[in-house]
């Protein structure tokens, strides 16, 4: 046995956790997750921040709101917000895909740039526009969420398309592809898996915006409206209970997007592993 092999056998089991791109096994990865979760809960239980409610207080608030029936209950408000989030995400994904893919045509490139620049403007700057176009309530909230998310989605999706090497276009032309064949083979098919990633990343923006959007019209309820109401009365335990629910939904959303990518685009996972 060589000296390098002997050193490899004597290697400390967790040594790779401190290395750049260290190679970790599944067992080590799971242990790291457990360790970090334990550290987070230990910090929470010790509670050095006095304004932070204790875990037991958050749990009591969560269980109480969960069994509360009707519009004040957690189940109803989660349903209202999930419905708004899913519809807004679907609309923004569809609109953003169209605008991003049209950016390969010079005629639409200025429009694409204008949409990207609008992401710097707060969504409240469009309130008067939304008031004049949509009825107050569900239509307006969907429009606000869809518009706000689309600004960021268009930017990230256009970046994916812009990163395609020019050589691939030239190769397709050499092979005799027409414009439609180039569009599908070089642009759409290779980038769709990455578009799923962009939608998953920007779904978080929807949750950041939705709590603010739902405060414009609180009559329909929703997580944002409830957080605003409980925060106004300084009921922080209930606020953090809803934040905990948002965290659970976010993890589930990430898992769903990952599943979609594996099911619809298995070839992309082979490329990632390579």
C-alpha positions in Angstrom: 0.0 0.0 0.0 1.4 3.4 -1.0 1.8 6.3 1.5 -1.1 8.2 -0.1 -3.4 5.3 0.2 -2.5 4.8 3.8 -3.2 8.5 4.5 -6.6 8.2 2.8 -7.5 5.2 5.0 -6.5 7.2 8.1 -8.5 10.2 7.0 -10.8 11.7 9.7 -14.5 10.8 8.8 -15.7 14.4 8.9 -12.6 16.0 7.4 -14.3 16.7 4.1 -16.8 19.0 5.7 -14.1 21.7 6.0 -12.8 21.3 2.4 -13.8 23.3 -0.6 -16.3 21.1 -2.4 -15.6 18.3 0.0 -16.9 14.9 -1.1 -19.5 13.9 1.5 -21.5 10.7 1.8 -25.3 10.6 2.4 -24.7 9.7 6.1 -22.5 12.7 6.7 -24.9 15.0 4.9 -27.8 13.9 7.1 -25.8 14.3 10.2 -24.9 17.8 9.2 -28.5 18.7 8.7 -29.4 17.2 12.2 -26.6 19.2 13.8 -27.6 22.5 12.2 -31.3 22.0 13.1 -30.2 21.2 16.7 -28.2 24.4 16.8 -31.1 26.4 15.6 -33.5 24.9 18.1 -31.0 25.3 20.9 -30.6 29.0 20.0 -34.4 29.3 20.0 -34.9 27.6 23.3 -32.3 29.7 25.0 -34.0 32.7 23.4 -31.4 35.5 23.8 -33.7 37.9 21.9 -36.5 38.8 24.3 -38.8 39.9 21.5 -38.7 36.4 20.0 -41.6 34.2 21.3 -40.6 30.8 22.8 -41.2 27.6 20.9 -44.0 26.6 23.3 -45.8 29.9 22.8 -45.6 29.5 19.0 -46.9 25.9 19.2 -49.8 26.9 21.4 -50.8 29.7 19.0 -50.5 27.3 16.0 -52.6 24.6 17.6 -55.2 27.1 18.7 -55.5 28.8 15.2 -55.5 25.3 13.5 -58.7 24.2 15.3 -60.4 27.6 15.0 -63.2 27.2 12.4 -64.2 29.7 9.7 -62.4 32.8 8.4 -60.4 33.3 11.5 -58.9 29.8 11.3 -55.5 28.9 10.0 -56.8 26.3 7.5 -59.0 28.8 5.7 -56.3 31.5 5.5 -53.7 29.0 4.3 -56.1 27.9 1.5 -56.8 31.6 0.5 -53.1 32.4 0.3 -52.1 29.2 -1.5 -54.7 29.7 -4.1 -53.5 33.3 -4.7 -49.8 32.1 -4.8 -50.4 29.2 -7.2 -52.5 31.3 -9.6 -50.0 34.2 -9.5 -47.1 31.9 -10.0 -48.7 30.1 -13.0 -49.6 33.4 -14.7 -46.2 35.0 -14.1 -44.3 31.9 -15.3 -46.3 31.7 -18.5 -46.0 35.5 -19.2 -42.3 35.5 -18.3 -41.5 32.5 -20.5 -43.1 34.2 -23.5 -41.3 37.5 -22.9 -38.0 35.8 -22.3 -38.1 33.6 -25.3 -39.1 36.5 -27.5 -35.9 38.2 -26.5 -34.1 36.2 -29.2 -35.9 38.3 -31.8 -34.4 41.8 -32.1 -37.8 43.5 -32.5 -38.8 42.5 -28.9 -35.4 43.0 -27.2 -36.1 46.7 -26.1 -39.4 45.6 -24.6 -37.7 42.8 -22.7 -35.2 45.3 -21.3 -38.0 47.6 -20.2 -39.6 44.8 -18.3 -36.3 44.0 -16.6 -35.8 47.6 -15.5 -39.3 47.7 -13.9 -38.1 45.3 -11.2 -36.5 48.3 -9.4 -39.8 50.0 -9.0 -41.8 49.0 -5.9 -45.1 47.3 -6.7 -47.0 49.9 -4.8 -46.0 52.3 -7.6 -48.6 50.5 -9.9 -51.5 50.7 -7.4 -53.4 53.4 -9.4 -53.0 51.4 -12.6 -54.3 48.3 -10.9 -57.2 50.2 -9.4 -58.3 51.5 -12.8 -57.9 48.1 -14.6 -59.2 45.6 -12.0 -61.9 45.3 -9.4 -60.7 45.6 -5.8 -60.3 42.2 -4.3 -59.1 38.9 -5.9 -58.5 40.2 -9.5 -56.3 43.1 -8.2 -54.3 40.9 -5.9 -53.6 38.4 -8.7 -52.6 41.2 -11.0 -50.2 42.7 -8.4 -48.6 39.4 -7.6 -48.3 38.3 -11.3 -46.8 41.6 -12.3 -44.3 41.8 -9.4 -43.1 38.3 -9.9 -42.9 38.6 -13.7 -40.3 41.5 -13.5 -37.9 39.2 -11.7 -38.7 36.0 -13.6 -38.1 37.7 -17.0 -34.7 38.9 -15.8 -33.5 35.5 -14.6 -35.0 33.6 -17.6 -33.5 36.0 -20.1 -30.1 35.5 -18.4 -30.4 31.7 -19.0 -31.1 32.3 -22.7 -28.3 34.8 -23.0 -25.8 32.3 -21.6 -26.3 29.9 -24.5 -23.0 29.8 -26.4 -23.1 31.5 -29.8 -21.3 28.4 -31.3 -24.5 26.4 -30.8 -26.5 28.8 -33.1 -23.7 28.6 -35.7 -23.6 24.8 -35.5 -27.4 24.6 -36.0 -27.1 26.9 -39.1 -24.3 24.7 -40.5 -26.6 21.7 -40.1 -29.2 23.4 -42.1 -31.7 24.1 -39.3 -34.4 26.7 -40.0 -35.5 29.4 -37.5 -38.1 27.2 -35.8 -35.7 24.3 -35.5 -33.0 26.5 -34.0 -35.6 27.9 -31.6 -36.6 24.5 -30.3 -33.3 22.6 -30.5 -30.9 25.3 -29.3 -33.1 27.5 -27.1 -36.2 25.9 -25.8 -35.3 22.2 -25.1 -31.9 22.8 -23.4 -33.2 25.7 -21.2 -36.6 24.4 -20.0 -35.0 22.5 -17.1 -33.2 25.7 -16.0 -36.5 27.7 -16.4 -38.0 25.3 -13.8 -35.1 26.3 -11.5 -35.7 30.0 -12.1 -39.4 29.6 -11.3 -38.5 27.7 -8.1 -36.1 30.4 -7.0 -38.5 33.3 -7.8 -41.4 31.5 -6.0 -39.9 32.9 -2.8 -40.4 36.4 -4.1 -44.1 35.6 -4.4 -44.2 34.8 -0.6 -42.3 38.0 0.2 -44.8 40.0 -1.8 -48.0 38.2 -1.0 -48.0 39.2 2.7 -47.9 42.9 1.6 -50.4 42.4 -1.2 -53.0 40.8 1.0 -53.0 43.8 3.4 -54.5 46.0 0.6 -57.7 44.1 0.9 -58.0 42.1 4.1 -61.7 41.2 3.8 -60.9 37.9 2.0 -58.4 36.9 4.6 -55.1 35.1 3.9 -51.8 34.6 5.6 -50.7 38.1 4.9 -53.9 39.7 6.3 -53.6 37.5 9.4 -49.9 38.4 10.0 -50.8 42.1 9.6 -53.7 41.8 12.1 -51.7 39.8 14.7 -48.6 42.1 14.4 -50.9 45.1 15.0 -52.0 43.6 18.3 -48.4 42.5 19.2 -49.4 38.8 19.1 -45.9 37.7 17.9 -46.5 34.0 18.7 -49.3 33.9 16.1 -47.2 35.8 13.6 -44.3 33.3 14.0 -46.8 30.4 13.8 -47.8 31.6 10.3 -44.1 32.2 9.4 -43.5 28.6 10.4 -46.3 27.5 8.1 -44.8 29.5 5.2 -41.5 27.8 5.8 -43.1 24.3 5.5 -44.9 25.4 2.3 -41.6 26.7 0.9 -39.9 23.4 1.5 -42.8 21.5 -0.1 -42.7 23.9 -3.1 -38.9 23.2 -3.6 -39.5 19.5 -3.4 -42.4 19.7 -6.0 -40.2 21.7 -8.4 -37.4 19.2 -8.0 -39.8 16.4 -8.7 -41.1 18.1 -11.8 -37.6 18.5 -13.1 -36.8 14.8 -12.5 -40.0 13.6 -14.1 -40.2 15.9 -17.2 -36.5 16.6 -17.8 -34.5 13.5 -16.6 -31.7 14.3 -19.1 -30.9 17.5 -17.2 -30.0 15.5 -14.1 -27.6 13.4 -16.1 -25.8 16.6 -17.3 -25.7 17.9 -13.7 -24.1 14.8 -12.3 -21.6 14.9 -15.2 
